[in-house]
Amino acid sequence: MPKLLHIEFDRLKKMLLELSAVVEGSLRKAVVAIERRDAVLAQEVIRGDLEIDRREVHLEEECLKILALHQPVATDLRYIVAVLKLNNDLERIGDLSVNVAESTLGLADRPEPATPAEIYEMAEKALEMVRKALDSLIQLDAQQARLVLAADDEIDALNRRMFALARQGMHAEPAYLDGHAHFLRVSSDLERIADHATNIAKDVIYMMEGQIVRHRTKDILAEMRKAKADQAP
């Protein structure tokens, strides 16, 4: 790799990791805000989205500039493509964190309905998936990225459970219809955040191995189960 391109890549990586840290921080605040129904913290998340958008645009511009000036090929080109995709997923996690914060504002002054335990569980699992996906990015660890893919089914199951609970709540407690609708929206947003975490994990695998796994999640999970079985005594 030419020295100048190497310098540009180091700068890209720094920008990507900085964006990752800001996005993870925003999601953490959104999770705490919904768990506490904290309107002040929710407003912080909403205000902070402008910074995420600014960083996302800047990073995309830098990627496009490198493509135009250096015309990278092979592994270098793969790296730029992966960064562009990661950049988009991070920005979307930021947007969805804002959605959770906005739902928090709708719930902040409502003692009822009670927050379902599934919301707490989904929030913590989604946050953990994002954290592990970003750790796999920082460490350039494709194996850790695969573990993120394995966790997505749990979030999907909880989301289906929340839809059932919300329907029941809307029928049983029509006075709290808006509250149940907010929980339904939060559940959907958390499920989508988990999906973006899996996208980041897939992009890390692509970055490290050159393997497009976007539509091969089931195959990867089967390979992981087989490898685990083969290692068993």
N, C-alpha and C positions, 0 to 999 in steps of 0.2 A: 504494500500500500504506500503511495507517495506520502512524504512527510506532511505536506499541507493538508491532504485529505485525512490523514490520521489525526491531526489537530482539530479539524472540523468535526470528526466523529466523536472525539473526546468532549467537545463542546455540546454536541447533540445529546450525548449520554447524560451530561450534567443537567441540561435543560429538562430532559425527560424525567430524571430522578427528582428534580425539584418540583415538577408538575405532579408527579406521583405523590410526593409528600403532602402537597397542598390539598390534593383530592382526597387522600386518605384522612387528613385532618378534618375536612369538611364532612365526610361521611361519619366520622366518629362523633362530631358535634351533633349531626342530625339524629343519630341513634340515641344519644343521651337526651336530646331535646324531646324526642317522641316518648321515651321511657318516663321522663319527668313531666311531660307536658309543659315544657319550659319555653315560653314565647320569646324571651330575650335571647336565648341561645339560638332559637330557630331564626330569628332576624339576623343574627351573625352569619349563619349559613347562607341566607339569601343574599346578603350584601357581599359576601365573599365570592359569589359566582362570577362577578365581573373580572376578578383577578385570574380565575381559572380560564375564562374565555380568552383573556389577553395572552396568557402563557400558551394556550393551545394554538392560537393564530400565529404567534411568533415562532413556535416550534415548526409548524407546517411551512411557514415561509422559509425557514432555514433549510428544511429538507428539500424544498423545491429549488432553492438556490444552489445547493450542492449537486442536485441532479442536472441542472443547467450548466454549471461551470465545470464539473468534473466528469460527468457522464460515467458514473461507476458501473461496473459489470460484476457478474457472478456473486460472490459472497458479499461484496460491498453494496451492490444493488439490493440484495435480499435484506440487508440490514436497514437500509433506508425505507424500503417498503414496509418492513415490520414496525419501524418507528412511526410511520404515518398512521398505520392501523392502531397501534397502541395509543397514540395521541388522541385519536377519535374516541376510543373506548373510555379513556380517562375523562375526557370532556363530558361524555354521556353520563358517567357515574356522578360527576359533579352536578349535572342537570337533575338527575334523579334524586340526589341528596337534597336539592332545593325543593323538589316535589314533596319529599317527606317532611321537610321543614314547614312548607305551606300547610300541609295537613295538620301539623302540630299546632299551628296558629288557629286552625278551625276547632281543635280539641282543647285548647289551653284553658278556656274558661268554663269547661263542661266537666263537672264531677262524674257525670254518667254519659254513656255507658262505661263500665269498667274495661280497661285495656285487656284484651285476650292474652293469655300466656303465649300463644303462638306468635304474636307480634314480637314479644321480647326474644323468643327463640330464633325467629327469622332474622331479626336485626343483628343479633350476635353472630349467627352463622354467616350472614352476608358479609359482615365486617371481617370475619375471620377469612373468608374466601378471598376478599380483596387484598387483605394483608399478605396472605400466602402467595397470591398471584404476583403482587409487587415484590415480595421477597425473591420469588423465582426470577423475576426480571433483574433485580439488583445483583443477584448471585449468578445469573445466566445458567440456571439449573433446570434443565428440561424434565428431570425426574420429579422435582417438586411441583413443577407445572402440572404434571399428570395427576398429582394428588388433588389439585383444585378441581379437575374435571370429575373426579370420583365423588366430590361433595355436592354436586349440583342436584342430584336426585332428591336429597333430603329437603332442600329448599322448595323444589317443585311440589313435593308431597305436603309440606306445610302450607304452601299457597293454596292448594286444593282444599285443605282442611279449613283455611280461613274463609274461603268462598262459601263453604257449607255453613260455617258459624255465622257469617254475616247475613246470609239469607234467613237463617233461623232467628237471628236477633231482630231483623227488620220486621218479621212477622210477629214476634213475641213482644217487641218493645217499639211500636210505631212512633212513640213520642221521641225516641232517640234515633230516628232514621238517619239524620245527618251524621251523627257520630259513627254509626255502623258503616256508612258510606265512606267516611274518612279512613276507617280501618281497612276497608276493602282496597282503597287506593294505595295506602301504605304497603299492604301486602303485595300488590301488583308491582309497585316500584321496587321493593326489596328483591322480588323475584327477578326483575329485569337487571338490577345491580349485580346479582349473582351471575346472570347470563353474561354480562360484560366482563366479570372477573374470569369466567371460563374463556371468553374471547382473548383476554390478555394472556392467559395460560397457553392457549393454542398459538398465539403469536410468538411467545417465547420458544415453544417447540419448533416453530418454523424458523425463527432466527438462528437457533442453535443447530438444527438438524436438516434444514432445508426441506422439511416434510410438511405438506399442507394437510392438516388434520381437521379442517373445519367441519367436514361431514363424516368424520370417522370416530366420533366419541365412543360409540358402542364397541367398536373394534379395539380401541385403546384400552377401555375398561376390561374387556375380555382378556387382552394380552397381560394386563396387570394382575388379574386373578390367576391366570395360568402361571405367571412367573412366581407369584406368592405360593401357589400349590406345589410347584416344582422345588421350592426352597424348604418346604415343610419337611421335618424329619420323618 
